[in-house]
Amino acid sequence: MRAAWRRYPAWMPAAAVGAVVLLAGARLMTLSARDHAAELRRAAQDVVTHHAHLIEVQLQGLLERAREESRRAAAAGDRREPTRVAAASPGRHAFWMAPDGTLLRTGDADPSISRALAGEWLAARAGGRTAGELLGPVRYGSQWLAAAQSPVEPGAAPAAMRDTRVFAYEALEELLVRADFGRLAREGYDFELFENAHNPREPRVLMRSRAAALEAPVTAAAQPADGAAGARAYLQLAIRPRSGWFPIGPIAAQVTLLVLLTWALAFGAYDLAYGVRHARRALAMARGRLRKVNARLSAEIEQHDALQRNLEHARYHDPSTGLPNRRYFMSQLDRALRELHARRRQRLGIILIEIDRFTLINDTLGHTA
């Protein structure tokens, strides 16, 4: 294990820690971004549904105006007061049209707008596209017009008013203003409002908050509650957060935090690995020095023991002959006497040997000989 540890450089643990942190952080960021996008979609769906309902309320009001105009036209043709037919006129932004497209009454409506809406209705009926009471939106100049039509009830109308249709219209922008459509921009959404055309692949965009088409928006249909059964939705509203489903700001902050965290952990791992290596090298050097000190100490102890033995030998032995000296003899005699005192019924014998003319040997040959 130690050999394997020494083989790998100190930066490899740091690289491994950095890779693990990056992978784990990227995975967590991906899951967090998905959850955040799902939450944004749920919130956007609630918003678009709410605003589509506000538009439906205004369209419903336009339908009610057309029906009211139908009742006014029927009342104007009361047989008991035939002079009311000539005196009656449509309300604001309304006109009456004969079956052949001839304008009967325009009221305060612009005749050119009335003719354009009448022509649009006749073209739609000729093409078999008439469904429900709402017409358009119809482009007139630089504005879009939303219109509603209603037939005059045959039973209540005189012959002159039979098969007459009444129209009520309004600029789409004014209708949206009353629906508080500008709040979408204040809430941070881009939007597209388009007609739910018969060809869904090529919807006709009525207005949008940006030049490019929205990517992956959430949509809701605007259709009055009492519109014709089975009729297509009158308008489609699509919205998308201005910052997108994956906002750059929070993602950039998370990436920055992940990079800093990865750098800190990798640097910590590198510092720890380098510190461990340095500590291991210092420990190995300390162990080497300790072994040398132990070896030197052991040698000194052996030298001390040898010197002690030499001192003991020199104390109890004659330096010339190497034989035990008088001190050794007295020590052995003292020990034997103590043993004799401790152990009874034992005896001790001492033999004294005298060498004749020994003094002559010392005097002539010396003590060394």
Phi, psi and chi 1 to 4 in degrees:
 res  aa     phi    psi   chi1   chi2   chi3   chi4
   1 MET       -  -42.4  179.2   65.3   70.5      -
   2 ARG   -65.4  -40.8  -68.3  178.8 -178.5  175.4
   3 ALA   -62.7  -42.1      -      -      -      -
   4 ALA   -64.7  -37.1      -      -      -      -
   5 TRP   -64.9  -39.3  176.2  -93.6      -      -
   6 ARG   -71.0  -26.9  -65.9 -168.8 -173.0  111.5
   7 ARG   -68.3  -36.0  -97.1 -161.1  -42.8  -88.9
   8 TYR   -87.6  138.7  -63.9  111.3      -      -
   9 PRO   -70.9  164.8   23.1  -32.3      -      -
  10 ALA   -69.1  -21.9      -      -      -      -
  11 TRP   -80.6  -13.9   57.7  -95.5      -      -
  12 MET   -67.0  -43.5  -70.5 -163.7   66.9      -
  13 PRO   -60.5  -38.3  -24.0   34.0      -      -
  14 ALA   -63.5  -41.7      -      -      -      -
  15 ALA   -64.1  -40.2      -      -      -      -
  16 ALA   -65.0  -44.0      -      -      -      -
  17 VAL   -62.8  -44.2  169.9      -      -      -
  18 GLY   -60.7  -42.3      -      -      -      -
  19 ALA   -63.9  -42.8      -      -      -      -
  20 VAL   -64.1  -43.8  170.6      -      -      -
  21 VAL   -65.3  -41.1  172.9      -      -      -
  22 LEU   -63.4  -46.0  -81.0  177.3      -      -
  23 LEU   -63.7  -45.8  -68.9  175.4      -      -
  24 ALA   -64.8  -42.8      -      -      -      -
  25 GLY   -64.7  -40.6      -      -      -      -
  26 ALA   -63.4  -40.1      -      -      -      -
  27 ARG   -63.6  -45.9  178.4   60.4  177.0  170.3
  28 LEU   -64.0  -39.1  -69.9  176.4      -      -
  29 MET   -64.8  -39.0  -74.8  178.6   54.8      -
  30 THR   -63.2  -46.5  -58.8      -      -      -
  31 LEU   -63.8  -41.1  -64.7  177.2      -      -
  32 SER   -64.1  -41.6  175.9      -      -      -
  33 ALA   -64.8  -39.8      -      -      -      -
  34 ARG   -63.9  -44.8  -71.1  178.0 -179.9  175.1
  35 ASP   -63.0  -40.6  -67.1  -18.6      -      -
  36 HIS   -64.4  -42.1 -175.7   65.2      -      -
  37 ALA   -64.7  -39.9      -      -      -      -
  38 ALA   -63.8  -39.8      -      -      -      -
  39 GLU   -65.4  -41.3 -175.9   64.9   26.6      -
  40 LEU   -63.0  -38.5  -73.5  179.6      -      -
  41 ARG   -65.7  -41.1  -80.6 -169.6  171.0  -85.5
  42 ARG   -63.5  -43.5  -74.1 -168.6  -69.2  -91.5
  43 ALA   -65.1  -41.8      -      -      -      -
  44 ALA   -65.4  -36.1      -      -      -      -
  45 GLN   -64.6  -39.6 -170.4   63.0   56.5      -
  46 ASP   -63.3  -41.8  -65.9  -22.6      -      -
  47 VAL   -65.5  -47.3  170.5      -      -      -
  48 VAL   -67.2  -34.3   74.2      -      -      -
  49 THR   -65.6  -40.7  -58.0      -      -      -
  50 HIS   -64.3  -46.0  172.9   69.6      -      -
  51 HIS   -69.9  -34.1  -78.9  -84.3      -      -
  52 ALA   -63.4  -36.8      -      -      -      -
  53 HIS   -65.8  -39.4  173.6   69.9      -      -
  54 LEU   -62.4  -38.7  -65.7  179.1      -      -
  55 ILE   -66.6  -39.5  -64.1  173.9      -      -
  56 GLU   -60.4  -38.8  -72.4  174.5   -7.4      -
  57 VAL   -60.9  -42.5  171.3      -      -      -
  58 GLN   -68.6  -38.8  -62.1  -57.5  -40.0      -
  59 LEU   -64.7  -37.0  -67.7  175.6      -      -
  60 GLN   -63.6  -38.3 -175.5   66.6   37.6      -
  61 GLY   -63.9  -37.0      -      -      -      -
  62 LEU   -64.9  -40.0 -171.8   61.0      -      -
  63 LEU   -62.5  -41.6  -75.9  175.1      -      -
  64 GLU   -64.0  -36.6  -68.2  -62.0  -28.6      -
  65 ARG   -63.0  -42.0  -79.0 -179.3   51.5 -161.2
  66 ALA   -63.9  -39.9      -      -      -      -
  67 ARG   -68.6  -36.8  -67.7  164.9 -174.8  168.8
  68 GLU   -63.8  -40.4  179.6   63.8   26.0      -
  69 GLU   -62.9  -35.6  -74.0  -64.2  -31.3      -
  70 SER   -63.7  -42.1  174.9      -      -      -
  71 ARG   -67.8  -36.1  -70.8 -169.7  -71.5  -89.7
  72 ARG   -65.5  -41.8  178.4 -176.5  -62.1  179.1
  73 ALA   -64.5  -39.2      -      -      -      -
  74 ALA   -65.4  -40.5      -      -      -      -
  75 ALA   -67.8  -34.2      -      -      -      -
  76 ALA   -65.2  -24.4      -      -      -      -
  77 GLY   -97.2   26.0      -      -      -      -
  78 ASP   -62.4  127.7 -167.8  -13.4      -      -
  79 ARG   -66.0  -26.5  -65.7 -177.5  178.4   86.3
  80 ARG   -72.2  -22.6  -67.4  172.8  -62.2  179.3
  81 GLU  -130.7   76.0  -60.1 -177.7   20.6      -
  82 PRO   -64.3  -19.7   17.8  -26.1      -      -
  83 THR   -71.7  -15.8   57.4      -      -      -
  84 ARG   -71.5  -22.1  -65.7 -178.7   59.8 -177.0
  85 VAL   -62.8  -42.5  177.5      -      -      -
  86 ALA   -76.6  -29.9      -      -      -      -
  87 ALA   -84.8  -24.3      -      -      -      -
  88 ALA   -73.4  151.6      -      -      -      -
  89 SER  -143.8  153.4   62.6      -      -      -
  90 PRO   -66.7  165.3  -17.9   30.7      -      -
  91 GLY   -79.3 -161.2      -      -      -      -
  92 ARG   -69.9  132.3  179.7  175.8  179.0  -89.0
  93 HIS    53.4   48.8  -70.3  175.0      -      -
  94 ALA  -143.1  155.6      -      -      -      -
  95 PHE  -153.4  161.0   63.7   91.6      -      -
  96 TRP  -112.0  143.0  -59.3  -10.5      -      -
  97 MET  -134.0  138.5 -175.3 -171.5   76.0      -
  98 ALA   -77.4  164.5      -      -      -      -
  99 PRO   -58.0  -30.5  -24.1   33.6      -      -
 100 ASP   -84.5    3.1   59.5   -4.3      -      -
 101 GLY    97.5   -0.9      -      -      -      -
 102 THR   -73.7  134.1  -56.4      -      -      -
 103 LEU   -78.2  124.0  -62.6 -179.5      -      -
 104 LEU   -91.5  -49.3  -59.8  177.4      -      -
 105 ARG  -138.8  140.2  -60.5  -77.7 -169.5  -84.3
 106 THR  -119.6  -15.4   57.9      -      -      -
 107 GLY    59.5 -131.5      -      -      -      -
 108 ASP   -89.1    4.2   67.4  -19.3      -      -
 109 ALA   -71.5  148.1      -      -      -      -
 110 ASP   -69.4  122.2 -173.1  -16.0      -      -
 111 PRO   -58.4  -35.2  -24.3   34.0      -      -
 112 SER   -66.8  -38.7   59.8      -      -      -
 113 ILE   -65.9  -41.6  -65.8  178.3      -      -
 114 SER   -62.2  -42.5  -58.9      -      -      -
 115 ARG   -65.0  -39.1  -76.4 -167.8  -67.3  -88.7
 116 ALA   -64.3  -43.0      -      -      -      -
 117 LEU   -68.3  -39.1  -68.0  175.3      -      -
 118 ALA   -63.7  -43.4      -      -      -      -
 119 GLY   -63.2  -38.0      -      -      -      -
 120 GLU   -64.0  -41.5 -177.5   71.4   18.5      -
 121 TRP   -67.4  -41.8 -174.7   83.1      -      -
 122 LEU   -63.7  -39.7  -69.2  173.5      -      -
 123 ALA   -66.3  -40.8      -      -      -      -
 124 ALA   -64.7  -40.0      -      -      -      -
 125 ARG   -68.9  -37.3 -173.6  179.8   62.7  174.1
 126 ALA   -66.6  -32.6      -      -      -      -
 127 GLY   -86.5    2.9      -      -      -      -
 128 GLY    73.0   22.8      -      -      -      -
 129 ARG  -104.3    6.6  -65.1 -174.4  -73.7  109.9
 130 THR   -76.1  120.8  -56.1      -      -      -
 131 ALA  -146.9  117.4      -      -      -      -
 132 GLY    84.8 -173.9      -      -      -      -
 133 GLU   -98.4  -10.5  -61.8  172.8  -72.8      -
 134 LEU   -90.3  141.3  -69.2  172.5      -      -
 135 LEU  -122.3  139.1  175.9   66.0      -      -
 136 GLY    94.1 -149.4      -      -      -      -
 137 PRO   -60.4  145.5  -21.0   33.1      -      -
 138 VAL  -112.0  132.7  177.9      -      -      -
 139 ARG   -82.6  126.4 -174.9   65.7  177.8 -105.5
 140 TYR  -135.0  108.0 -178.5   78.3      -      -
 141 GLY    65.2 -123.2      -      -      -      -
 142 SER  -100.0    8.7   61.0      -      -      -
 143 GLN  -128.6  160.0   63.6  178.8  -15.8      -
 144 TRP  -104.0  140.6  -69.5   96.2      -      -
 145 LEU  -116.2  132.7  -59.1  174.6      -      -
 146 ALA  -102.9  131.1      -      -      -      -
 147 ALA  -132.3  151.4      -      -      -      -
 148 ALA  -130.9  142.1      -      -      -      -
 149 GLN  -127.2  152.4   60.6   84.6   24.7      -
 150 SER  -149.4  134.6  178.8      -      -      -
 151 PRO   -77.1  150.4   28.0  -33.5      -      -
 152 VAL   -76.9  132.7  177.1      -      -      -
 153 GLU   -61.5  126.3  -62.9 -179.7    5.1      -
 154 PRO   -62.5  -35.7  -20.1   31.6      -      -
 155 GLY   -68.1  -27.3      -      -      -      -
 156 ALA   -97.7  -10.5      -      -      -      -
 157 ALA  -102.7  147.2      -      -      -      -
 158 PRO   -73.4  177.4   28.0  -35.0      -      -
 159 ALA   -61.3  -32.7      -      -      -      -
 160 ALA   -69.7  -21.2      -      -      -      -
 161 MET  -109.2    3.3  -61.5  -66.4  -65.5      -
 162 ARG   -67.8  146.0  -72.3  176.7 -176.0  173.7
 163 ASP    61.4   15.4  -63.8  -30.6      -      -
 164 THR   -78.7  144.5  -61.0      -      -      -
 165 ARG  -119.2  141.5  -70.2 -174.0  177.2  -87.6
 166 VAL  -111.2  145.4  -62.6      -      -      -
 167 PHE  -125.8  140.6  -72.0   80.8      -      -
 168 ALA  -127.0  134.3      -      -      -      -
 169 TYR  -136.9  168.2   66.1   89.0      -      -
 170 GLU  -161.5  148.5 -173.3  172.2    2.9      -
 171 ALA   -64.1  134.2      -      -      -      -
 172 LEU   -60.6  -35.0 -175.5   61.0      -      -
 173 GLU   -64.0  -42.1  -68.8 -176.6    0.2      -
 174 GLU   -64.9  -38.8  -64.8 -179.6    4.0      -
 175 LEU   -63.1  -40.3 -174.0  145.5      -      -
 176 LEU   -70.7  -33.8  -65.5  177.6      -      -
 177 VAL   -61.4  -43.6  167.8      -      -      -
 178 ARG   -66.8  -26.7  -72.6 -157.7  -52.7  -86.4
 179 ALA   -83.2    7.7      -      -      -      -
 180 ASP    55.9   44.8 -162.1   12.5      -      -
 181 PHE   -69.3  -26.0 -164.5   69.3      -      -
 182 GLY   -66.4  -13.8      -      -      -      -
 183 ARG   -67.6  -22.9 -165.9  170.6   66.3 -178.8
 184 LEU   -58.7  -46.1  -84.9  174.4      -      -
 185 ALA   -65.6  -38.3      -      -      -      -
 186 ARG   -67.4  -27.8  -63.9 -166.3  -62.1  -89.3
 187 GLU   -83.7   -0.5  -68.5  175.3  -12.9      -
 188 GLY    89.3   31.5      -      -      -      -
 189 TYR  -118.0  142.4  -70.5   97.0      -      -
 190 ASP   -89.8  149.1  -72.7  -35.1      -      -
 191 PHE  -139.8  159.9   62.9   86.7      -      -
 192 GLU  -137.3  133.4  -77.2 -176.3   -6.5      -
 193 LEU  -119.0  120.2 -173.9   67.5      -      -
 194 PHE  -138.6  159.1   51.9   91.7      -      -
 195 GLU   -79.1  137.4 -180.0 -173.5    5.9      -
 196 ASN   -77.7   78.7 -168.4   12.2      -      -
 197 ALA   -68.6  163.5      -      -      -      -
 198 HIS   -66.4  -27.0  -67.8  -83.1      -      -
 199 ASN  -101.5   97.4 -175.6    6.7      -      -
 200 PRO   -65.7  -16.8   24.3  -32.5      -      -
 201 ARG   -74.0  -21.9  -64.6 -177.9  179.2  179.6
 202 GLU  -130.2   70.5  -63.0 -179.7   -0.4      -
 203 PRO   -68.7  147.7   25.4  -33.5      -      -
 204 ARG   -92.2  111.3 -175.0  166.7   57.5  171.4
 205 VAL   -77.3  126.8  178.4      -      -      -
 206 LEU   -90.4  -42.3  -54.0  178.3      -      -
 207 MET  -161.3  152.6   59.5  179.6   60.6      -
 208 ARG  -149.2  157.4   56.9  170.0   41.1  135.7
 209 SER   -88.9  -11.3   59.6      -      -      -
 210 ARG  -142.4  160.4   53.9 -172.8  -57.9  177.1
 211 ALA   -68.9  -42.8      -      -      -      -
 212 ALA   -81.3  154.7      -      -      -      -
 213 ALA   -69.8  149.3      -      -      -      -
 214 LEU   -73.0  142.2  -60.4 -177.8      -      -
 215 GLU   -99.8  127.2  -64.3 -178.7    3.3      -
 216 ALA    50.0   55.2      -      -      -      -
 217 PRO   -81.4  171.9   32.4  -34.0      -      -
 218 VAL  -103.1  144.4  -67.0      -      -      -
 219 THR  -128.6  160.2   60.8      -      -      -
 220 ALA  -151.1  147.0      -      -      -      -
 221 ALA   -96.1  144.7      -      -      -      -
 222 ALA  -111.9  110.6      -      -      -      -
 223 GLN  -145.0  123.7  175.0   70.9   14.4      -
 224 PRO   -55.4  150.5  -23.9   33.5      -      -
 225 ALA   -64.3  -35.4      -      -      -      -
 226 ASP  -105.0   31.3   58.3  -10.9      -      -
 227 GLY   -70.0  177.7      -      -      -      -
 228 ALA   -63.4  138.5      -      -      -      -
 229 ALA   -64.0  132.8      -      -      -      -
 230 GLY    80.4   -2.1      -      -      -      -
 231 ALA   -72.6  151.0      -      -      -      -
 232 ARG   -71.0  159.0   59.1 -175.2  174.3   87.0
 233 ALA   -64.2  143.3      -      -      -      -
 234 TYR   -72.3  -45.7 -174.4   69.7      -      -
 235 LEU  -132.8  156.6  -62.7  174.5      -      -
 236 GLN  -124.0  131.9  -73.9  -79.5  -10.7      -
 237 LEU  -113.6  128.3  176.4   61.0      -      -
 238 ALA  -123.7  135.4      -      -      -      -
 239 ILE  -134.6  160.9   67.4  171.6      -      -
 240 ARG  -155.9  138.9 -177.2  176.0 -176.2  -92.9
 241 PRO   -56.4  140.4  -24.7   33.7      -      -
 242 ARG   -60.1  -33.8 -169.7  174.0  -64.0  118.3
 243 SER   -85.9   -0.7   57.6      -      -      -
 244 GLY    89.5  171.0      -      -      -      -
 245 TRP   -72.0  -24.3  -57.1  116.7      -      -
 246 PHE  -121.6   86.3  -58.5   95.8      -      -
 247 PRO   -59.4  135.8  -21.5   31.6      -      -
 248 ILE   -67.5  -39.2  -60.2  -61.0      -      -
 249 GLY   -59.0  -58.1      -      -      -      -
 250 PRO   -61.3  -37.4  -24.6   34.3      -      -
 251 ILE   -65.7  -42.2  -67.9  177.9      -      -
 252 ALA   -62.7  -39.7      -      -      -      -
 253 ALA   -64.1  -41.5      -      -      -      -
 254 GLN   -66.4  -39.5  -68.2  178.2    1.0      -
 255 VAL   -64.3  -43.3  170.2      -      -      -
 256 THR   -61.3  -44.7  -57.6      -      -      -
 257 LEU   -62.7  -40.0 -179.5   61.3      -      -
 258 LEU   -65.1  -41.6  177.0   60.7      -      -
 259 VAL   -63.6  -44.4  170.4      -      -      -
 260 LEU   -63.7  -41.8  -68.7  176.8      -      -
 261 LEU   -64.8  -41.8  179.8   62.3      -      -
 262 THR   -62.8  -44.3  -57.2      -      -      -
 263 TRP   -62.4  -43.5  178.4   84.1      -      -
 264 ALA   -63.7  -45.5      -      -      -      -
 265 LEU   -68.9  -40.3  -67.6  178.5      -      -
 266 ALA   -64.9  -42.2      -      -      -      -
 267 PHE   -64.4  -40.4 -178.9   78.5      -      -
 268 GLY   -62.7  -41.3      -      -      -      -
 269 ALA   -65.1  -41.8      -      -      -      -
 270 TYR   -63.2  -44.6  175.6   80.8      -      -
 271 ASP   -63.6  -39.3 -173.1   64.4      -      -
 272 LEU   -65.8  -44.9  178.4   62.2      -      -
 273 ALA   -64.2  -41.9      -      -      -      -
 274 TYR   -65.0  -40.7 -178.6   79.1      -      -
 275 GLY   -63.9  -40.9      -      -      -      -
 276 VAL   -63.9  -42.8  169.6      -      -      -
 277 ARG   -62.4  -45.2  -78.5  179.5 -177.4  -86.1
 278 HIS   -62.0  -42.0 -176.3   71.6      -      -
 279 ALA   -64.4  -39.1      -      -      -      -
 280 ARG   -64.5  -42.5  -74.8  179.6  177.4  -86.4
 281 ARG   -64.4  -43.0  -74.6 -163.8  -64.6  -93.4
 282 ALA   -62.9  -39.8      -      -      -      -
 283 LEU   -65.7  -40.9 -178.4   60.4      -      -
 284 ALA   -63.5  -41.9      -      -      -      -
 285 MET   -65.0  -41.1  -66.4  174.8   63.4      -
 286 ALA   -63.3  -39.8      -      -      -      -
 287 ARG   -64.5  -39.6  -74.7  176.8  176.7  175.2
 288 GLY   -62.3  -45.8      -      -      -      -
 289 ARG   -62.4  -39.4  -71.6 -165.3  -62.4  -92.5
 290 LEU   -63.9  -40.4 -177.7   60.1      -      -
 291 ARG   -62.8  -41.5  -75.8 -165.8  -65.6  -91.7
 292 LYS   -63.8  -43.0  -67.9  179.6 -179.8  178.7
 293 VAL   -63.2  -41.0  170.4      -      -      -
 294 ASN   -63.7  -41.6  -71.6  -23.9      -      -
 295 ALA   -63.9  -43.8      -      -      -      -
 296 ARG   -65.2  -38.8 -173.5  167.1   59.2 -109.1
 297 LEU   -66.2  -39.5 -177.3   59.6      -      -
 298 SER   -63.4  -41.2  -62.2      -      -      -
 299 ALA   -64.6  -41.4      -      -      -      -
 300 GLU   -65.2  -38.1  -69.5  178.6   -3.7      -
 301 ILE   -64.3  -42.2  -69.0  175.3      -      -
 302 GLU   -62.6  -41.5  -69.6  178.6   -0.9      -
 303 GLN   -62.7  -40.2  -68.0  176.9    1.2      -
 304 HIS   -64.1  -42.0 -179.2  -89.0      -      -
 305 ASP   -63.9  -42.2  -68.5  -18.7      -      -
 306 ALA   -63.6  -41.3      -      -      -      -
 307 LEU   -64.3  -38.8 -179.7   60.0      -      -
 308 GLN   -64.4  -40.4 -172.7   69.0   28.0      -
 309 ARG   -65.5  -39.6  -72.0 -167.6  -60.7  -90.8
 310 ASN   -64.3  -39.3  -68.9  -24.5      -      -
 311 LEU   -65.1  -41.1  -69.8  176.1      -      -
 312 GLU   -65.0  -39.8  -69.3  -68.5  -29.0      -
 313 HIS   -66.6  -41.1 -173.2  -87.3      -      -
 314 ALA   -67.9  -28.8      -      -      -      -
 315 ARG   -70.8  -37.6 -176.8 -179.8  179.5 -173.4
 316 TYR  -108.4    7.1  -68.2  107.0      -      -
 317 HIS  -132.2  152.7  -67.0   77.6      -      -
 318 ASP   -76.2  131.7 -176.4   74.2      -      -
 319 PRO   -69.3  -20.1   22.2  -32.0      -      -
 320 SER   -87.2  -49.1  -59.2      -      -      -
 321 THR   -97.5  -21.3   61.6      -      -      -
 322 GLY    79.8    6.2      -      -      -      -
 323 LEU   -88.1  157.8  -62.7  175.4      -      -
 324 PRO   -57.9  140.2  -25.5   35.4      -      -
 325 ASN   -99.1 -170.4   57.0   13.1      -      -
 326 ARG   -62.4  -41.5  179.7 -173.3  -64.4  -87.8
 327 ARG   -59.8  -42.7 -175.0  178.3  -66.5  170.5
 328 TYR   -60.8  -42.0 -178.1   80.0      -      -
 329 PHE   -63.1  -43.7  170.6   71.8      -      -
 330 MET   -67.7  -35.9  -65.3  -55.5  -65.6      -
 331 SER   -65.5  -44.4  175.0      -      -      -
 332 GLN   -66.3  -37.3  -66.1  -64.5  -38.1      -
 333 LEU   -66.2  -42.3  178.5   60.7      -      -
 334 ASP   -62.5  -42.5 -177.9   66.0      -      -
 335 ARG   -65.5  -39.8 -170.7  177.4   63.3  179.6
 336 ALA   -65.9  -36.8      -      -      -      -
 337 LEU   -67.2  -39.4  -70.0  174.1      -      -
 338 ARG   -64.8  -39.5  -73.8 -163.7  -57.8  -89.7
 339 GLU   -66.0  -36.8  -68.7  177.7   -3.0      -
 340 LEU   -66.2  -36.7  179.4   63.0      -      -
 341 HIS   -68.8  -34.9 -176.6  -91.4      -      -
 342 ALA   -82.2  -29.5      -      -      -      -
 343 ARG  -113.6  106.3  -60.0  174.7 -176.3  176.7
 344 ARG   -76.6  166.6  -61.5  178.9  179.9  179.9
 345 ARG    61.7   19.0  -63.7 -166.2  -57.6 -104.6
 346 GLN  -114.3  150.8  -71.2 -168.8    7.8      -
 347 ARG  -119.9  161.9  -62.6  178.8  179.7 -179.0
 348 LEU  -131.9  131.1  174.4   64.5      -      -
 349 GLY  -118.4  137.0      -      -      -      -
 350 ILE  -122.1  127.7  -60.0  175.3      -      -
 351 ILE  -109.2  123.4  -58.8  175.1      -      -
 352 LEU  -103.8  125.8  -61.2  178.1      -      -
 353 ILE  -115.5  127.3  -58.9  174.8      -      -
 354 GLU  -114.5  135.2 -176.6  178.3   -0.9      -
 355 ILE  -104.9  122.4  -57.9  175.8      -      -
 356 ASP   -70.7  145.4  -66.9  -22.3      -      -
 357 ARG    58.2   30.0  -58.4  174.8   69.9 -174.4
 358 PHE   -69.9  -32.3 -172.6   71.1      -      -
 359 THR   -63.6  -35.0  -56.4      -      -      -
 360 LEU   -64.3  -38.4  179.5   60.5      -      -
 361 ILE   -65.9  -45.4  -65.3  174.5      -      -
 362 ASN   -61.2  -41.1  -77.1  -22.9      -      -
 363 ASP   -72.4  -33.9  -66.1  -20.6      -      -
 364 THR   -91.7  -42.8   57.0      -      -      -
 365 LEU   -99.2  -21.2  -61.3  178.8      -      -
 366 GLY    93.7  164.7      -      -      -      -
 367 HIS   -66.1  -31.5  -70.3  -74.2      -      -
 368 THR   -64.6  -43.2  -57.6      -      -      -
 369 ALA   -65.6      -      -      -      -      -
